[in-house]
């Protein structure tokens, strides 16, 4: 699977006309799969429409038409990459309904009709039922109305449901990333199409407890956040990028010691002073050591140099609202479910 340009924990929406079943299912599901429940399908439909069904917060693509120099059916696409990592500033991101788990047999509308009413929304859909036969489910799948079908009576149904929810959450972000990933790969982000970097990023997330990530500009890399909102930047440079770091430092009259270290690929820098662009600037002088880390190597479709840095707070307009805060508020006494 391609590595998405961003990902964060999301909400799973459970829709079933049996309130007791919903309570039992919510209790049995892995706590990491945060869910909200509806036993009234029309209320669920209205809520999902208000939420945009995961449509809000899409990656920023701006279409510009040049009517004087291009034909009317052509346009330029501008991308503000900084806005991607600033999704982490939005406290509501964790309440994004990415996956729906819907019963088939409901009094107001059946599960297929419910999913059909939401087919314009990007959220993924699972038909989890004991009533619909396989022919109905296959037909709905072929029509693009559902993404998965699970029988409640199946052996290990709950385990299968948890696995499919996790897989569809990943699919949700992969689908949201597709167009933008194709664009950024052409401009300084070749690692976003490299399986070796994807495997490395997933390994880092697992070993270091990262729960969200975002593509990062200036310098190129991936920004990770853990459950407490601590931000760690994985800078990723190609040989071409390392050479650009050296040339910019050289043209900015950097000390010979830094130039030698850059030329010999002994350091990977992140010049993170406020109002900078992540590159060396005049005035940093002999303090360059505190901005650098020894690079580690990742061999993929090409050789990558990478290192981890703590991201200074000034990169965000306000303190990040963490996933831990979201969970505390959601489970606080008196907190209202959607």
TATAQUI-V860752 format. One record per residue. N is the residue number from 1. OMEGA is omega as a letter, one per 40 degrees, with the letter a starting at -180 (NA if undefined). BURIAL is # if it has 24 or more other ideal C-beta (glycine too) atoms within 12 Angstrom, else .. Layout:
{{N:OMEGA:BURIAL} {N:OMEGA:BURIAL}}
This chain:
{{1:i:.} {2:i:#} {3:a:#} {4:a:#} {5:i:#} {6:i:#} {7:i:#} {8:i:#} {9:a:#} {10:a:#} {11:i:#} {12:a:#} {13:i:#} {14:a:#} {15:a:#} {16:a:#} {17:i:#} {18:a:#} {19:a:.} {20:i:.} {21:i:#} {22:i:#} {23:i:.} {24:a:.} {25:i:#} {26:a:#} {27:a:.} {28:a:.} {29:i:#} {30:a:.} {31:i:.} {32:i:.} {33:a:#} {34:a:#} {35:i:#} {36:a:#} {37:i:#} {38:i:#} {39:i:#} {40:a:.} {41:a:#} {42:i:.} {43:i:.} {44:a:#} {45:a:#} {46:a:.} {47:a:#} {48:i:#} {49:i:.} {50:a:.} {51:a:#} {52:i:.} {53:a:#} {54:a:#} {55:a:.} {56:i:#} {57:i:#} {58:i:#} {59:a:#} {60:i:#} {61:a:#} {62:a:.} {63:i:.} {64:i:.} {65:i:.} {66:a:.} {67:a:.} {68:a:.} {69:a:.} {70:i:.} {71:a:.} {72:a:.} {73:i:.} {74:a:.} {75:i:.} {76:i:.} {77:i:.} {78:a:.} {79:i:#} {80:a:.} {81:a:#} {82:a:.} {83:a:#} {84:a:#} {85:i:#} {86:i:#} {87:i:#} {88:i:#} {89:a:#} {90:a:#} {91:a:.} {92:a:.} {93:a:#} {94:i:#} {95:i:#} {96:i:#} {97:a:#} {98:a:#} {99:i:#} {100:i:#} {101:a:#} {102:i:#} {103:i:#} {104:a:#} {105:i:#} {106:a:#} {107:a:.} {108:i:.} {109:i:#} {110:a:#} {111:i:#} {112:i:#} {113:i:#} {114:a:#} {115:i:#} {116:i:.} {117:a:#} {118:a:#} {119:i:.} {120:a:.} {121:a:#} {122:a:#} {123:i:#} {124:a:#} {125:i:#} {126:i:#} {127:a:#} {128:a:#} {129:i:#} {130:a:.} {131:a:#} {132:i:#} {133:a:.} {134:a:.} {135:i:.} {136:a:#} {137:a:#} {138:i:.} {139:i:.} {140:i:#} {141:a:.} {142:i:.} {143:i:.} {144:a:.} {145:i:#} {146:i:#} {147:i:#} {148:i:#} {149:a:#} {150:i:#} {151:i:#} {152:a:#} {153:a:.} {154:i:.} {155:a:.} {156:a:.} {157:a:#} {158:i:#} {159:i:.} {160:i:.} {161:i:#} {162:i:#} {163:a:.} {164:i:#} {165:i:#} {166:a:#} {167:a:.} {168:i:#} {169:i:#} {170:i:#} {171:i:#} {172:a:#} {173:i:#} {174:i:#} {175:i:#} {176:a:#} {177:a:#} {178:a:#} {179:a:.} {180:i:#} {181:i:#} {182:a:.} {183:a:#} {184:i:#} {185:a:#} {186:a:.} {187:i:.} {188:i:#} {189:a:#} {190:a:#} {191:a:#} {192:i:#} {193:a:#} {194:a:#} {195:a:.} {196:i:#} {197:i:#} {198:i:#} {199:i:.} {200:a:#} {201:i:#} {202:i:#} {203:i:.} {204:a:#} {205:a:#} {206:a:.} {207:a:.} {208:i:.} {209:i:.} {210:a:#} {211:i:#} {212:i:#} {213:a:#} {214:i:#} {215:a:#} {216:i:#} {217:i:#} {218:e:#} {219:a:#} {220:i:#} {221:a:#} {222:i:#} {223:i:#} {224:i:#} {225:i:#} {226:a:#} {227:a:#} {228:i:.} {229:i:#} {230:a:#} {231:i:#} {232:a:#} {233:i:#} {234:i:#} {235:a:#} {236:a:#} {237:i:#} {238:i:#} {239:i:.} {240:i:.} {241:i:#} {242:i:#} {243:i:.} {244:i:#} {245:a:#} {246:a:#} {247:i:.} {248:i:#} {249:i:#} {250:a:.} {251:i:.} {252:i:#} {253:i:.} {254:i:#} {255:i:.} {256:a:.} {257:i:.} {258:a:#} {259:i:#} {260:a:.} {261:i:#} {262:a:#} {263:a:.} {264:i:.} {265:i:#} {266:a:.} {267:i:#} {268:a:#} {269:i:#} {270:a:#} {271:a:#} {272:i:#} {273:i:.} {274:i:.} {275:i:.} {276:i:.} {277:i:.} {278:a:#} {279:a:#} {280:i:#} {281:i:#} {282:i:.} {283:i:.} {284:i:#} {285:a:.} {286:i:.} {287:a:.} {288:a:#} {289:a:.} {290:i:.} {291:a:#} {292:i:#} {293:i:#} {294:a:.} {295:i:#} {296:a:.} {297:i:.} {298:i:#} {299:i:.} {300:i:#} {301:i:.} {302:a:.} {303:i:#} {304:i:#} {305:a:#} {306:i:#} {307:a:#} {308:i:#} {309:i:#} {310:a:.} {311:i:#} {312:a:.} {313:a:.} {314:i:.} {315:i:#} {316:i:#} {317:a:.} {318:i:.} {319:a:.} {320:i:#} {321:a:#} {322:i:#} {323:i:#} {324:i:.} {325:i:.} {326:a:#} {327:i:.} {328:a:.} {329:a:.} {330:a:#} {331:i:.} {332:i:.} {333:i:.} {334:i:.} {335:a:.} {336:i:.} {337:a:.} {338:NA:#}}
